[in-house]
Each structure stands twice: as structure tokens, then as C-alpha cells.
Amino acid sequence: MAARRSPTVRKRRLAAELRRLRKECGLTREQVAERIGCAPVTITRIETGQSGARVGEVSLMLEVYGVTGDARDALLQVAKDARKRGWWHTYSGTMPGWFQVYVGLEDEAASIQDYQPEVVPGILQIEAYARATYLAEAMVPSEEEINRQITLRLERQRRLLEAKDAPEMWFVCNEAMIRRQVGGRATMQDQLKRLVELSHRPNITLQVLPFTAGAHPGMQGGFRILGFPEPADPAVVYVEYQQGSLYLEKADDINSYTTMFNHLRAQALSREESCNLITSAVESMS
């Protein structure tokens, strides 16, 4: 599989760089908009990554900022790459826009740190378990919609788990995840066996936070921290809720969630102990 390169990550990088260049020049968004002949909201949307910038717009902005030579060429290439369609565009009718952003970021992540208090992380779920989670929703999707969602999830798994440059993945999961029989006993046994299998991969660490750990810093909910291979692409924290998600990119937020994840790792069972507990849970369901 080819190296993972995401247009979403390129758009995010371009937005940050254009924002930095404008501030270095001491210009407001209104001033830049006036000089290149567009509405100020266009500059805002480009700098926040809400919309993709046309290459022509980027060229004009770089001219205003005095960027020339190789630096200019490099940013124009980033702008071109940012306008490409990712593989997930095929599923655009299946997932909301806020999740398309996440899939685009995930697709190039070099590291994923994921804390889940209730359910098996999506990219580790077997098909039967995933189907059971959709059927348990308050407003159950149609069978056709569930099938599309599952197809998307399995494709995400394939691309992350089988890639030559697969990310380093570290999961901390509450013990409730392995005790709750989602989809029934047989499905849960198969799911837990899959977790044991995946936990032996060198790039995957799975830890269980036992009930005996007591109070812990993750009691308010799950989150993920995505890291990227290029220094120009800072980490991002992803927090999902019922009807949307939050993307946190400020250094203080990243540090706060990283510290929280490290505390959860420290309170959780070791990799080997976690594997043994999951195996014991499988046997208890026999």
C-alpha cells in the first residue's frame, strides 16, 4: 500500500502557514482580502481550514506576503495537494462533515492515542460488534445505512492496520468494554479474541483500565490524540459527542490531554496483564 498522504492534513498545514505569514506581515484579514480582491470571510475560512483555498488565491496571498522562490513553490504544491479528494470522498454521503475531517486526519496519523470508556475503538471492531453498536442507537439507522457505515469502518481498518507505514497505536480501554456483551456472548467472544490477536502486533499497545483502579482522570469521557509525521503538522485532540466533535489544537490542550492519557496508562494494567484479563473474560463467557 502506498504511503498515506491526506489532503485534509495538507489543508490544515496550508491554513496554519498562511495564517502565520499574514501575522508576520502585520496585516489584518480585511487588508489581505482588499489586496487580493475577495471578501474577508474568504480569508477567514482559508485560515481556519473551513474551506479549501484555490491555488490562484494562495498565489495572490503569497505575493502579498512577499513569499518567493522555493518557499512559494512548496506552498503552492501544498495548496494543490489540499484540493485533491481523499479515498473517503466516496463515502461522503455516509458520514457527516465533522467526521470526514477526522477520517482525513486519521489517514495520515503517525500515532494514535485513544482512551475509550465504554466501547471497543472503531478501528479494532469486528463487523458483528460494529453492527450491534449501530442497532443499539436511540434512533436506529436503516439497514442500508448501517451497511454503508460498516463498509467505511472496515476500509478505515484495512488502511490503518495493513499500511506499510501503519501508525503507532496505543489504546487504553475501561474494563467495562470487555465485560459488556455487545451483540451477545458469541459476538463478544469473537471481538475479544480479535483484541488479543491485534495486541500482539508491534505497533499496537492495548491496556485495560480495571475497575479496581478506582477514580481516574478519564471519567468524563473518551478522546483521541493524533500525531503526524511532519513537524509542520502539530498534534490534534479529537473529542466526539452525540451530534458532533471537537478538534483541539492549542498547545495547552494537547499537553493537558497528553498528561491525562499518560496518567491513564499508568493506572491501567500492563500490556501482558491486559491480554490475560481479556483472555479470562473470553473464558468466562464460555
ABEGO torsion letter per residue (X at the ends): XBBBBBAAAAAAAAAAAAAAAAAAAGBBAAAAAAAAGBBAAAAAAAAAGABBBBAAAAAAAAAAAGBBEAAAAAAAAAAAAAABBBAAAAAAAABBAAAAAAAAAAAABABBBBBBAABBBAAABBAAAAAAAAAABABBBBAAAAAAAAAAAAAAAAAAAABAABBBBBBBBBAAAAABBBGEAAAAAAAAAAAAAAAABAABBBBBBBAAAEBBAAAAEBBBBBBBABAABBBBBBBBBAAEBBBBABAAAAAAAAAAAAAAAAABBBAAAAAAAAAAAAAAAX
